[in-house]
């Protein structure tokens, strides 16, 4: 009997540690932003999605998603801000 009560307490402990990891339960992306990305992915899969000024056909899935998100941002939909590039200015100076 004593072993059963110990196993129950450990399972409840693991559940509480998982819930602590979340920041908040609110949506990061609006549903309408998701539909914009969905539309761009549809075009990408058909080979019809073109990128920016150059007008070249998009080959990358990630690029197609980025195009959809940027369009959603332009329309003012709820989308998190763009992350800065991985390369910082200080590391760029060291290389030069």
Backbone bond lengths (Angstrom), bond angles and torsions (degrees), N, CA, C in turn:
res aa  C-N    CA-C-N  psi(-1)  N-CA   C-N-CA  omega(-1)  CA-C   N-CA-C  phi
1 X - - - 1.446 - - 1.531 112.83 -
2 X 1.299 116.85 -40.10 1.464 120.53 -177.52 1.524 110.95 -64.79
3 X 1.319 118.10 -32.44 1.473 120.43 -179.06 1.521 111.16 -69.31
4 X 1.328 117.79 -34.76 1.460 120.19 179.23 1.522 111.41 -64.23
5 X 1.321 117.63 -43.45 1.458 119.90 -178.52 1.525 110.71 -65.24
6 X 1.352 116.76 -33.46 1.468 118.82 178.02 1.529 110.78 -66.78
7 X 1.323 117.94 -41.72 1.461 120.45 -178.64 1.525 111.13 -65.82
8 X 1.312 117.84 -34.22 1.462 120.14 177.52 1.521 111.63 -65.25
9 X 1.310 116.08 -42.80 1.462 119.03 -177.74 1.529 110.85 -66.71
10 X 1.326 117.83 -34.38 1.461 119.46 179.77 1.526 111.05 -70.24
11 X 1.348 117.17 -34.27 1.455 118.93 179.43 1.526 111.08 -69.84
12 X 1.338 116.92 -36.29 1.461 118.61 178.62 1.520 110.51 -70.22
13 X 1.334 116.65 -30.75 1.454 120.20 178.28 1.534 110.37 -66.56
14 X 1.331 117.04 -40.99 1.467 119.96 -178.26 1.528 111.00 -67.60
15 X 1.318 117.61 -33.90 1.460 120.37 178.53 1.522 111.34 -65.56
16 X 1.329 116.65 -42.22 1.460 119.59 -178.09 1.525 111.34 -68.34
17 X 1.331 117.99 -32.73 1.463 119.91 179.16 1.520 111.08 -69.80
18 X 1.332 117.16 -31.21 1.459 120.18 178.39 1.527 110.57 -68.82
19 X 1.328 117.14 -40.97 1.458 120.26 -177.28 1.529 111.18 -69.37
20 X 1.315 117.96 -25.03 1.464 120.48 179.18 1.520 111.92 -69.09
21 X 1.325 118.04 -26.09 1.452 122.20 -176.56 1.521 113.67 -67.87
22 X 1.322 117.68 -25.79 1.459 121.36 -178.09 1.517 110.64 -76.63
23 X 1.327 116.52 143.16 1.458 120.18 177.26 1.529 109.71 -83.05
24 X 1.327 116.79 -53.59 1.453 120.57 -179.98 1.524 108.93 -155.63
25 X 1.310 115.42 165.29 1.459 118.99 -177.76 1.526 112.30 -99.02
26 X 1.324 117.33 3.55 1.467 118.57 -178.72 1.525 110.82 -75.20
27 X 1.331 115.10 158.03 1.460 120.39 -178.82 1.518 110.68 -74.54
28 X 1.337 116.60 138.29 1.462 120.20 176.29 1.520 110.07 -86.95
29 X 1.333 116.63 -34.71 1.457 121.89 -178.56 1.517 108.97 -117.60
30 X 1.321 117.52 138.49 1.457 120.14 176.77 1.531 109.10 -74.39
31 X 1.327 117.44 152.52 1.474 119.87 178.21 1.529 112.32 -58.42
32 X 1.331 116.82 -34.24 1.465 119.54 179.88 1.533 111.40 -69.73
33 X 1.344 117.49 -28.45 1.466 120.34 175.07 1.523 109.38 -67.46
34 X 1.321 115.92 -37.33 1.465 120.77 177.09 1.514 111.76 -63.17
35 X 1.330 116.02 -36.17 1.469 119.02 179.41 1.528 110.84 -69.94
36 X 1.349 117.13 -32.41 1.470 120.24 175.87 1.524 110.57 -64.28
37 X 1.322 116.02 -43.68 1.464 120.73 179.05 1.525 109.59 -65.00
38 X 1.329 116.07 -39.78 1.467 121.09 179.41 1.534 110.87 -60.24
39 X 1.335 116.26 -42.06 1.466 121.20 179.74 1.533 110.77 -64.12
40 X 1.349 115.88 -42.99 1.464 120.02 179.48 1.525 111.32 -65.67
41 X 1.336 116.77 -38.89 1.464 120.80 178.51 1.525 110.52 -64.43
42 X 1.329 116.28 -36.29 1.462 121.25 178.42 1.532 109.92 -62.46
43 X 1.331 115.38 -45.17 1.470 120.00 178.23 1.525 110.80 -64.48
44 X 1.321 116.16 -41.21 1.471 121.44 -179.79 1.520 110.72 -60.67
45 X 1.327 116.43 -44.40 1.467 120.80 -178.64 1.522 111.52 -65.54
46 X 1.339 116.90 -29.35 1.462 120.65 178.71 1.530 111.47 -85.02
47 X 1.352 116.61 -7.72 1.462 120.71 -178.95 1.510 113.63 79.64
48 X 1.330 117.53 20.72 1.461 122.06 -176.43 1.529 112.75 -104.86
49 X 1.328 118.52 -6.34 1.462 121.18 -175.29 1.520 110.92 -79.43
50 X 1.340 115.17 124.34 1.464 121.52 -179.80 1.527 108.80 -110.68
51 X 1.338 115.73 150.57 1.455 118.55 -179.53 1.511 110.37 -103.23
52 X 1.310 116.05 143.31 1.458 128.33 172.21 1.514 119.78 19.13
53 X 1.318 114.87 -135.90 1.467 121.48 -174.95 1.523 113.17 -68.85
54 X 1.322 115.60 -38.73 1.464 118.82 -175.55 1.528 111.89 -66.20
55 X 1.332 116.72 -31.85 1.456 120.50 179.11 1.513 113.87 75.41
56 X 1.350 116.34 15.92 1.461 119.81 179.07 1.525 109.74 -74.54
57 X 1.329 115.92 151.06 1.460 120.62 177.85 1.525 109.48 -70.37
58 X 1.331 115.63 134.25 1.464 121.72 -179.35 1.518 109.19 -74.38
59 X 1.337 116.84 130.16 1.463 122.00 -178.90 1.520 112.50 -105.34
60 X 1.328 117.09 -21.02 1.463 121.89 -172.93 1.523 111.86 -101.93
61 X 1.335 115.57 136.50 1.459 121.95 176.82 1.525 110.64 -63.03
62 X 1.338 116.30 -41.69 1.463 121.03 179.97 1.528 111.33 -62.56
63 X 1.321 116.01 -38.45 1.455 120.15 179.70 1.525 110.34 -66.50
64 X 1.329 116.57 -37.29 1.469 120.72 178.54 1.526 110.30 -63.30
65 X 1.327 116.74 -41.66 1.467 120.82 178.65 1.524 109.77 -65.40
66 X 1.333 116.76 -42.12 1.467 121.22 179.78 1.530 111.15 -61.57
67 X 1.317 117.12 -38.62 1.465 120.99 178.78 1.526 109.86 -64.96
68 X 1.336 116.80 -43.62 1.462 121.12 178.49 1.518 112.25 -61.75
69 X 1.332 116.65 -41.77 1.470 120.62 179.90 1.529 111.33 -68.71
70 X 1.325 116.85 -39.07 1.464 118.81 -179.51 1.525 110.83 -67.42
71 X 1.327 117.17 -35.18 1.466 119.86 176.48 1.525 110.57 -66.51
72 X 1.332 116.15 -39.05 1.466 120.19 178.09 1.530 110.13 -63.93
73 X 1.344 116.83 -39.18 1.473 120.62 177.15 1.530 110.77 -62.30
74 X 1.326 116.02 -43.01 1.466 120.44 -179.83 1.520 111.62 -61.65
75 X 1.341 116.25 -35.20 1.468 120.82 179.41 1.522 111.80 -78.74
76 X 1.346 117.24 -7.42 1.466 121.05 177.62 1.511 114.09 86.02
77 X 1.320 117.77 21.06 1.460 120.84 179.22 1.526 110.26 -81.17
78 X 1.322 115.56 164.04 1.469 119.86 -176.52 1.525 110.51 -77.22
79 X 1.334 115.21 104.64 1.464 123.28 179.49 1.525 106.20 -141.53
80 X 1.346 118.93 135.64 1.461 119.53 178.04 1.523 111.68 -59.72
81 X 1.331 115.58 154.85 1.464 120.84 -179.00 1.518 110.23 -63.31
82 X 1.311 115.15 152.57 1.454 122.29 179.29 1.526 109.51 -63.72
83 X 1.334 116.87 138.70 1.458 120.04 176.48 1.517 108.65 -77.65
84 X 1.348 116.01 147.76 1.464 118.98 177.91 1.526 108.86 -73.57
85 X 1.321 116.36 160.76 1.463 119.68 -177.94 1.525 110.40 -65.77
86 X 1.320 116.76 156.06 1.461 122.04 -176.81 1.515 113.05 -67.03
87 X 1.314 116.61 -22.82 1.453 121.02 -177.37 1.526 110.27 -89.51
88 X 1.315 117.51 121.02 1.467 120.17 -179.74 1.513 109.58 -91.87
89 X 1.322 115.34 163.36 1.463 119.64 -177.75 1.530 111.63 -68.21
90 X 1.348 117.23 -31.01 1.455 119.47 -179.41 1.531 111.52 -68.99
91 X 1.317 117.40 -37.61 1.465 119.19 178.13 1.519 111.31 -71.28
92 X 1.342 116.16 -28.55 1.458 121.05 178.55 1.533 110.00 -68.29
93 X 1.334 116.46 -39.40 1.467 120.47 179.66 1.530 111.48 -65.91
94 X 1.329 116.66 -37.41 1.466 120.66 -179.23 1.516 110.99 -64.20
95 X 1.326 116.94 -37.82 1.461 121.28 -177.79 1.531 111.44 -71.53
96 X 1.318 116.43 -31.52 1.478 120.43 -176.15 1.520 113.57 -78.89
